[in-house]
């Protein structure tokens, strides 16, 4: 199979998400899900449909022997003449050692001749992800992402190296969680490094300041309240303040640019609501 011409292999990968999504409709073991719809303003801009930008997500699930399979379509309705969509398919099975092996392929309407491939090996404390892209005459590995976690001194220690082969850079995240405190170090060969210390205060407040090696500071404060949901405020001095409000099906984002302690013009507001229509 692997010795066949690359164009033949790539055509198989390109056809995979569409074939799998259609095949699920024919099997008696398939479970057809109801579409999930969210309607809102994207990035504060007024869309072409009365200021709205509906997003529709649909999927079906099923089983083929020892494999779990899924397929679906994700669509954004920009106007009556433009509905860009992504068709995708996923296959997964359990293997030795308690690991799950899966592969997900997707193709966008704008370029159905190209497909993105996401291959994963997931275990309780170890995971490996390989992201690839394929066209009719090319195949490339874009990113390799690994993660390992262990129990250390009563807490959880994890390391997450990431290799961006296309960009030629390497990133890594090292984290340690103990009780209600977390320490995270983000490192990269192409940008500054960042240290984040988080602390849970009580049951409903989480504070996490961050600082980078080029002296950029930010502060996240997340507050959960039964009456209004969860509000997360992110302050980045001399850049912006961002407010995210999540309350059930509603999500609102407000981003206000700043210069010093003064707000600049151009505040962006985004509002989204998930809607069950079936």
C-alpha positions as CSV (number, residue, x, y, z in Angstrom):
1,X,0.0,0.0,0.0
2,X,2.7,2.5,1.0
3,X,4.7,1.7,-2.1
4,X,2.0,2.9,-4.5
5,X,2.5,6.2,-6.3
6,X,2.0,9.2,-4.0
7,X,-0.8,10.6,-6.2
8,X,-2.8,7.4,-5.6
9,X,-2.3,7.5,-1.9
10,X,-3.1,11.2,-1.7
11,X,-6.4,10.7,-3.7
12,X,-7.4,8.0,-1.2
13,X,-6.8,10.5,1.7
14,X,-8.7,13.3,-0.1
15,X,-11.7,11.0,-0.7
16,X,-11.7,9.6,2.9
17,X,-13.8,12.2,4.7
18,X,-16.5,12.4,2.1
19,X,-16.8,8.6,1.6
20,X,-16.9,8.0,5.4
21,X,-19.5,10.6,6.0
22,X,-21.7,9.2,3.2
23,X,-21.2,5.6,4.3
24,X,-22.4,6.3,7.8
25,X,-25.8,7.2,6.4
26,X,-26.2,3.7,4.9
27,X,-25.3,1.6,7.9
28,X,-27.9,0.3,10.3
29,X,-25.5,0.9,13.2
30,X,-25.2,4.6,12.5
31,X,-26.6,7.2,14.9
32,X,-27.6,10.4,13.0
33,X,-27.1,13.4,15.2
34,X,-29.3,16.5,15.1
35,X,-27.6,19.7,13.7
36,X,-26.0,22.0,16.3
37,X,-26.6,25.7,15.4
38,X,-25.0,28.8,16.8
39,X,-25.9,32.3,15.8
40,X,-24.0,35.4,16.5
41,X,-21.9,38.4,15.5
42,X,-18.4,37.4,14.6
43,X,-15.5,39.7,15.8
44,X,-17.9,42.5,16.3
45,X,-18.7,42.7,12.5
46,X,-22.2,42.8,11.1
47,X,-22.7,39.9,8.8
48,X,-24.6,39.9,5.5
49,X,-27.7,38.2,6.9
50,X,-29.2,40.9,9.1
51,X,-26.1,41.1,11.2
52,X,-26.0,37.4,11.9
53,X,-23.5,34.6,11.1
54,X,-25.1,31.2,11.6
55,X,-22.8,28.2,12.1
56,X,-24.2,24.7,11.6
57,X,-22.5,21.5,12.8
58,X,-23.8,18.0,12.0
59,X,-22.3,14.6,12.5
60,X,-23.2,10.9,12.4
61,X,-21.6,8.1,14.4
62,X,-21.4,4.4,13.9
63,X,-19.4,1.2,14.2
64,X,-17.6,-1.0,11.6
65,X,-16.3,-4.1,13.4
66,X,-13.9,-3.0,16.1
67,X,-13.7,0.5,14.7
68,X,-15.7,3.6,15.9
69,X,-16.4,5.9,13.0
70,X,-17.7,9.5,12.7
71,X,-18.4,11.8,9.8
72,X,-20.0,15.2,9.5
73,X,-20.2,18.7,8.0
74,X,-19.4,22.1,9.6
75,X,-20.9,25.1,7.8
76,X,-20.9,28.8,8.1
77,X,-23.7,30.7,6.4
78,X,-22.2,34.0,5.3
79,X,-25.0,35.0,2.9
80,X,-27.6,33.2,0.7
81,X,-25.0,32.7,-2.0
82,X,-22.0,31.7,0.2
83,X,-22.0,28.8,2.6
84,X,-18.4,27.6,3.1
85,X,-18.3,24.2,4.7
86,X,-15.9,21.5,5.9
87,X,-16.6,17.8,5.4
88,X,-14.8,15.5,7.7
89,X,-14.5,11.8,8.8
90,X,-12.9,10.1,11.7
91,X,-12.0,6.5,12.5
92,X,-10.8,5.1,15.9
93,X,-10.1,1.8,17.6
94,X,-8.5,0.6,20.9
95,X,-5.2,-1.1,20.7
96,X,-2.8,-2.8,23.1
97,X,-1.6,-1.0,26.2
98,X,-4.8,0.9,26.8
99,X,-4.2,3.3,23.9
100,X,-6.7,4.6,21.3
101,X,-5.5,5.1,17.7
102,X,-7.5,7.5,15.6
103,X,-7.3,9.3,12.2
104,X,-9.4,12.3,11.2
105,X,-9.4,13.8,7.7
106,X,-11.1,17.0,6.6
107,X,-11.5,18.9,3.4
108,X,-12.8,22.5,2.9
109,X,-15.3,23.5,0.2
110,X,-12.9,26.1,-1.2
111,X,-10.2,23.4,-1.8
112,X,-11.6,19.9,-1.9
113,X,-8.5,18.7,-3.7
114,X,-6.6,19.2,-0.4
115,X,-7.1,17.3,2.8
116,X,-5.9,17.8,6.4
117,X,-5.0,14.6,8.3
118,X,-4.9,14.3,12.1
119,X,-3.5,11.1,13.4
120,X,-3.5,10.5,17.2
121,X,-2.4,7.9,19.8
122,X,-4.0,8.6,23.1
123,X,-3.4,7.0,26.5
124,X,-4.1,7.9,30.1
125,X,-0.8,9.7,30.6
126,X,0.8,9.7,27.1
127,X,-0.4,11.1,23.8
128,X,1.1,11.6,20.3
129,X,-0.4,13.7,17.5
130,X,0.8,14.1,13.9
131,X,-0.8,16.7,11.6
132,X,-0.4,16.2,7.9
133,X,-1.7,17.7,4.6
134,X,-2.2,16.0,1.3
135,X,-3.0,17.1,-2.2
136,X,-3.2,15.1,-5.5
137,X,0.5,15.5,-6.0
138,X,2.0,16.2,-2.6
139,X,2.1,15.0,1.0
140,X,3.7,16.7,4.0
141,X,4.0,16.3,7.8
142,X,3.3,19.7,9.3
143,X,3.4,19.2,13.1
144,X,4.2,16.6,15.7
145,X,2.8,17.1,19.1
146,X,3.6,14.8,22.1
147,X,2.5,14.9,25.8
148,X,3.5,13.0,28.9
149,X,2.3,13.4,32.5
150,X,3.4,11.8,35.7
151,X,2.7,12.1,39.4
152,X,5.6,13.9,41.1
153,X,5.9,15.0,44.8
154,X,2.1,14.7,45.3
155,X,1.3,16.8,42.2
156,X,1.0,16.4,38.4
157,X,4.0,17.1,36.2
158,X,3.5,17.3,32.4
159,X,5.7,18.1,29.4
160,X,4.3,18.9,25.9
161,X,6.9,19.3,23.1
162,X,5.7,20.4,19.7
163,X,7.7,20.3,16.5
164,X,6.4,22.6,13.7
165,X,8.2,21.1,10.7
166,X,6.8,23.5,8.2
167,X,8.0,26.5,10.1
168,X,11.2,24.8,11.3
169,X,10.5,25.8,14.9
170,X,10.1,23.9,18.2
171,X,7.8,24.7,21.1
172,X,7.4,23.1,24.5
173,X,5.1,23.5,27.6
174,X,6.1,22.3,31.0
175,X,3.5,22.4,33.7
176,X,3.2,21.4,37.4
177,X,-0.1,21.3,39.3
178,X,-0.3,20.8,43.1
179,X,-3.4,21.4,45.2
180,X,-4.9,24.7,44.0
181,X,-1.7,26.1,42.4
182,X,-0.3,25.7,38.9
183,X,2.9,26.7,37.3
184,X,3.3,26.7,33.5
185,X,6.4,27.5,31.4
186,X,5.9,28.0,27.6
187,X,9.1,28.0,25.5
188,X,9.7,28.5,21.8
189,X,12.7,28.7,19.5
190,X,10.9,31.5,17.5
191,X,9.4,33.8,20.2
192,X,9.8,34.8,23.8
193,X,9.3,32.5,26.7
194,X,6.4,32.8,29.2
195,X,5.8,31.9,32.8
196,X,2.3,31.7,34.2
197,X,1.4,31.0,37.8
198,X,-2.3,30.2,38.6
199,X,-4.1,30.0,41.9
200,X,-7.6,28.8,42.7
201,X,-9.2,31.0,45.4
202,X,-12.2,29.5,47.0
203,X,-14.6,27.6,44.7
204,X,-15.3,30.3,42.1
205,X,-12.2,32.5,41.6
206,X,-9.1,31.7,39.6
207,X,-6.2,34.2,39.1
208,X,-3.3,33.7,36.8
209,X,-0.6,36.4,36.1
210,X,1.9,35.8,33.3
211,X,5.2,37.4,32.3
212,X,7.4,36.8,29.2
213,X,11.2,37.2,28.7
214,X,10.6,40.4,26.8
215,X,8.8,41.8,30.0
216,X,5.2,41.6,28.6
217,X,2.8,41.1,31.5
218,X,-0.8,39.9,31.5
219,X,-3.4,39.0,34.2
220,X,-6.3,36.6,33.9
221,X,-9.1,36.7,36.4
222,X,-11.9,34.1,36.0
223,X,-15.0,34.4,38.2
224,X,-17.9,31.9,38.3
225,X,-21.3,33.1,39.6
226,X,-24.5,31.1,39.7
227,X,-26.6,34.0,38.7
228,X,-24.7,35.3,35.6
229,X,-22.4,32.4,34.6
230,X,-18.6,32.7,34.2
231,X,-16.7,36.0,33.5
232,X,-13.0,35.9,32.5
233,X,-11.1,39.2,32.3
234,X,-7.7,39.4,30.7
235,X,-5.6,42.6,31.1
236,X,-2.5,43.2,29.0
237,X,-1.1,46.6,29.9
238,X,-0.5,48.9,26.9
239,X,-2.3,46.5,24.6
240,X,-5.9,45.6,25.5
241,X,-8.4,44.4,28.0
242,X,-10.6,41.4,27.0
243,X,-13.8,40.4,28.7
244,X,-15.4,37.0,28.0
245,X,-18.9,36.2,29.5
246,X,-20.3,32.7,29.3
247,X,-23.8,32.0,30.5
248,X,-25.4,28.8,29.3
249,X,-25.9,29.0,25.6
250,X,-24.7,32.6,25.4
251,X,-21.1,33.7,24.9
252,X,-20.0,37.3,24.7
253,X,-16.6,38.7,24.0
254,X,-15.5,42.4,24.4
255,X,-12.0,43.5,23.4
256,X,-10.9,47.1,24.1
257,X,-7.5,48.3,22.9
258,X,-5.5,50.3,25.4
259,X,-2.7,52.9,25.4
260,X,-1.3,53.2,29.0
261,X,-4.4,53.4,31.2
262,X,-6.6,55.0,28.4
263,X,-8.9,53.1,26.1
264,X,-8.4,53.5,22.3
265,X,-11.1,53.5,19.7
266,X,-12.2,50.3,18.0
267,X,-13.8,48.3,20.7
268,X,-14.8,44.8,19.3
269,X,-17.9,43.1,20.5
270,X,-18.9,39.5,19.6
271,X,-22.1,37.7,20.8
272,X,-23.0,34.1,20.1
273,X,-25.8,31.8,21.1
274,X,-26.2,28.1,20.6
275,X,-29.7,27.2,19.3
276,X,-31.4,23.8,19.3
277,X,-33.7,23.7,16.3
278,X,-34.7,20.1,16.3
